[in-house]
């Protein structure tokens, strides 16, 4: 393959990532300018702090406050996380700040409505925008960087750190605004944002991992393979109480396949132990990931990669 062709192919993923980050930044800026600012709502993290500053000193200064507040976190991410993450962070933050600055000139009519309308519609739009940015590898919120570092050094989850930071920000907004109604609505809106953001990042087709322990594991695995067309991995364990060897079936299925899968398992063994967990991402190497997008059968892809 010529070097120029290889370079152009390797460049396309970065172009697509930038496109989705720009689109996400535009959508997020639209939500902030049209729904949040006119209704005195704030977002969480550094965006929320910038919006508090904009409420006190003028909304036109929000992009400037956003860049200033994110600067220490950008330096921290450069030292602690990695250069690639910082590049995506810079693209997302600067594009978001630019869109925030120009958005009042593009959409001159703010949205005023009932609190429920503002919370649901505005939160959903903001969740879509932030979700697209995160899915493309970017980030808008400096508190997420603190969460990544705290997760690595202290064991706290990223979500726990971000939630605690946002609670303090909403409390600060209450004192700054001299009104606790907007911060409480902002907290509810934040919940909507997180839910929609998760849908955008993970997708509507939720993937589940299913663990099955049964004395009839051979019959179940055969039925799952032939009747449902799902892959099965057999692992060997031992009962903690009985000390007897046992076969453990590991199955990955989409959410809509769970009902048929459980019916099939319990039709063979009504006493089977079944545990179901959420999966945020599944990959089986570069080629396996490409194949999965075409086949929608994760375990089959994994087995093809492991046993070509």
C-alpha positions in Angstrom: 0.0 0.0 0.0 1.4 3.4 -0.9 2.4 5.6 2.0 0.1 8.4 0.9 -2.9 6.1 0.8 -2.1 4.7 4.2 -1.7 8.2 5.7 -5.0 9.3 4.2 -6.8 6.2 5.7 -5.3 6.8 9.1 -6.3 10.4 9.0 -10.0 9.7 8.4 -10.8 8.5 12.0 -9.3 11.8 13.4 -11.4 13.8 10.9 -14.6 12.0 11.9 -13.7 12.5 15.6 -13.3 16.2 15.1 -16.5 16.4 13.1 -18.5 14.8 15.9 -16.8 17.0 18.6 -17.7 20.1 16.6 -21.2 18.9 16.1 -21.5 18.1 19.8 -20.0 21.4 20.9 -22.5 23.2 18.6 -25.5 21.3 20.1 -24.3 21.8 23.6 -23.8 25.6 23.1 -27.3 25.8 21.6 -28.8 24.2 24.7 -26.8 26.5 27.0 -27.7 29.7 25.1 -31.3 29.0 24.2 -32.5 27.0 27.2 -30.2 27.3 30.2 -29.1 31.0 30.3 -32.5 32.5 29.7 -34.0 30.4 32.5 -31.2 30.9 35.0 -30.1 27.3 34.9 -26.5 26.1 35.1 -24.7 23.0 34.0 -22.2 21.1 36.2 -18.5 21.3 36.4 -16.4 24.1 35.0 -19.2 25.0 32.6 -21.4 25.6 35.6 -18.8 27.8 37.2 -18.4 29.8 34.0 -22.2 30.2 33.9 -22.2 31.5 37.5 -19.6 34.0 36.5 -21.6 35.0 33.5 -24.7 35.5 35.7 -22.7 37.8 37.9 -20.6 39.7 35.4 -22.4 39.3 32.1 -23.3 36.3 29.9 -20.9 37.4 27.1 -18.0 36.5 29.4 -19.0 32.9 29.8 -16.7 31.6 26.9 -13.8 33.5 28.5 -14.5 32.2 32.0 -14.8 28.7 30.5 -11.3 28.8 28.9 -9.7 30.3 32.1 -11.3 27.7 34.4 -10.4 24.8 32.2 -6.7 25.9 31.8 -5.5 24.4 35.1 -7.3 21.1 34.3 -5.7 21.1 30.8 -2.2 21.4 32.3 -3.1 18.7 34.9 -4.3 16.4 32.1 -1.2 17.0 30.1 1.0 15.9 33.1 -1.2 13.1 34.5 -3.4 11.6 31.7 -1.7 11.9 28.3 -1.1 14.1 25.3 -3.8 12.4 23.1 -6.5 13.2 25.6 -5.3 16.8 25.9 -5.6 17.3 22.2 -9.2 16.1 22.2 -9.9 18.2 25.3 -8.5 21.3 23.6 -10.6 20.8 20.5 -13.8 20.2 22.4 -13.3 23.1 24.9 -12.2 25.7 22.3 -14.9 24.8 19.8 -17.5 24.9 22.6 -16.3 28.3 23.7 -16.4 29.7 20.1 -19.9 28.4 19.6 -21.0 29.9 22.9 -19.6 33.2 21.7 -21.4 33.2 18.4 -24.6 31.5 19.4 -26.4 34.6 20.5 -26.0 36.0 17.0 -27.3 32.8 15.3 -30.3 32.1 17.6 -31.7 35.3 18.9 -34.9 33.9 20.3 -34.5 32.2 23.7 -36.9 29.5 24.9 -39.2 30.4 27.8 -41.6 27.8 29.0 -42.7 25.7 31.9 -40.0 24.4 34.2 -40.6 20.8 33.1 -40.3 21.8 29.4 -37.0 23.6 30.0 -35.6 20.8 32.2 -36.5 17.9 29.9 -35.9 19.5 26.4 -32.9 21.6 27.4 -31.3 18.7 29.4 -31.9 16.3 26.6 -30.3 18.5 24.0 -27.3 19.2 26.2 -27.0 15.5 26.9 -26.9 14.8 23.2 -24.2 17.4 22.6 -22.0 16.3 25.5 -22.5 12.6 24.6 -21.3 13.2 21.1 -18.2 14.9 22.4 -17.4 12.1 24.9 -18.1 9.4 22.3 -15.6 11.1 20.0 -12.9 11.1 22.8 -13.3 14.7 24.0 -14.3 16.3 27.2 -15.8 19.7 28.3 -15.6 19.4 32.1 -12.4 19.8 34.1 -13.9 17.9 37.0 -13.9 14.7 34.9 -10.1 15.0 34.8 -10.1 15.2 38.6 -12.3 12.1 38.5 -9.9 10.2 36.3 -6.9 11.1 38.5 -8.8 10.3 41.7 -9.9 7.0 40.3 -6.4 6.1 39.6 -4.8 7.3 42.8 -7.5 7.1 45.4 -10.0 4.5 44.1 -13.0 6.8 43.8 -15.0 6.4 40.6 -15.2 9.2 38.1 -18.9 9.6 38.6 -18.5 9.9 42.4 -16.0 12.7 42.0 -18.0 14.6 39.4 -21.2 14.3 41.4 -19.6 15.7 44.6 -18.0 18.6 42.7 -21.4 19.4 41.0 -23.2 19.4 44.3 -20.8 22.0 45.6 -21.2 24.0 42.4 -25.0 24.0 42.7 -24.8 25.1 46.3 -22.5 27.9 45.3 -25.0 28.9 42.6 -27.7 29.1 45.3 -25.6 31.6 47.3 -24.6 33.5 44.2 -28.1 33.9 42.8 -29.7 34.4 46.2 -32.4 32.0 45.0 -32.4 28.2 45.5 -35.0 27.5 42.9 -32.6 27.6 39.8 -30.0 25.4 41.4 -32.5 22.8 42.3 -33.9 22.8 38.8 -30.3 22.7 37.5 -29.7 19.5 39.6 -32.8 17.9 38.1 -31.7 19.0 34.6 -28.2 17.5 35.3 -29.9 14.1 35.9 -31.6 14.4 32.5 -28.3 15.3 30.9 -26.5 12.3 32.4 -29.3 9.9 31.3 -29.4 11.2 27.7 -25.6 11.3 27.6 -25.4 7.7 28.5 -27.8 6.7 25.7 -25.7 8.6 23.2 -22.4 7.1 24.4 -23.6 3.5 24.9 -26.3 3.5 22.3 -29.9 2.2 22.3 -28.8 -1.4 21.8 -27.6 -2.2 25.3 -25.4 -5.2 25.5 -25.6 -7.6 28.4 -23.3 -10.3 29.7 -25.1 -13.4 31.0 -23.5 -15.9 33.4 -25.3 -19.3 33.7 -24.5 -22.0 36.2 -26.5 -25.2 35.8 -26.1 -29.0 36.1 -27.4 -29.1 32.5 -24.8 -26.7 31.0 -24.2 -28.9 27.9 -27.9 -28.9 26.9 -28.2 -25.2 27.6 -25.0 -24.3 25.6 -26.2 -26.4 22.7 -29.6 -24.8 22.6 -28.2 -21.3 22.9 -25.8 -22.0 20.0 -28.3 -23.6 17.7 -31.7 -22.1 18.6 -30.6 -18.5 19.3 -27.4 -18.3 17.3 -25.5 -16.8 20.2 -22.0 -17.6 21.1 -21.1 -19.4 24.3 -17.9 -19.6 26.3 -17.6 -22.4 28.8 -15.5 -21.8 31.9 -14.8 -24.2 34.7 -15.2 -23.4 38.4 -15.9 -25.0 41.7 -18.8 -24.6 44.1 -17.7 -22.7 47.2 -19.9 -24.7 49.5 -20.1 -28.1 47.8 -16.6 -28.1 46.4 -17.9 -29.8 43.3 -16.6 -28.9 39.8 -19.1 -26.9 37.8 -19.3 -25.5 34.2 -20.0 -21.8 33.9 -21.5 -20.5 30.7 -20.7 -16.9 29.6 -23.0 -15.4 27.0 -23.2 -11.9 25.5 -26.5 -10.8 24.1 -28.4 -7.7 23.2 -31.2 -6.4 25.5 -33.9 -7.5 23.2 -32.6 -11.1 23.2 -32.7 -11.5 26.9 -36.3 -12.6 27.2 -35.8 -15.4 24.7 -32.5 -16.4 26.3 -34.0 -16.7 29.8 -37.0 -18.6 28.5 -34.7 -21.0 26.8 -32.5 -21.5 29.8 -35.4 -22.1 32.3 -37.2 -24.4 29.8 -34.2 -26.7 30.1 -33.3 -26.2 33.8 -35.8 -24.4 35.9 -33.3 -24.2 38.8 -30.5 -22.6 36.7 -28.6 -19.7 38.3 -28.6 -16.7 35.9 -26.7 -13.4 36.5 -27.0 -10.5 34.0 -24.7 -7.5 33.9 -24.5 -4.3 31.7 -21.7 -4.0 29.2 -20.5 -0.6 28.1 -18.2 -1.7 25.4 -17.0 -5.0 23.8 -14.2 -5.3 21.3 -12.2 -8.2 20.0 -9.2 -6.5 18.4 -9.3 -4.2 15.4 -10.6 -6.7 12.9 -13.1 -8.2 15.4 -14.6 -4.7 16.1 -15.1 -4.2 12.4 -16.7 -7.6 12.1 -19.0 -6.9 15.0 -20.5 -3.9 13.3 -21.6 -6.1 10.5 -22.7 -9.3 12.4 -24.0 -8.0 15.7 -22.8 -11.3 17.3 -20.0 -10.5 19.8 -19.1 -13.9 21.0 -19.0 -15.3 17.5 -16.6 -12.5 16.5 -14.4 -13.1 19.6 -14.2 -16.8 18.7 -13.3 -16.0 15.2 -10.5 -13.8 16.4 -9.2 -16.3 18.9 -9.6 -19.3 16.6 -9.3 -18.1 13.0 
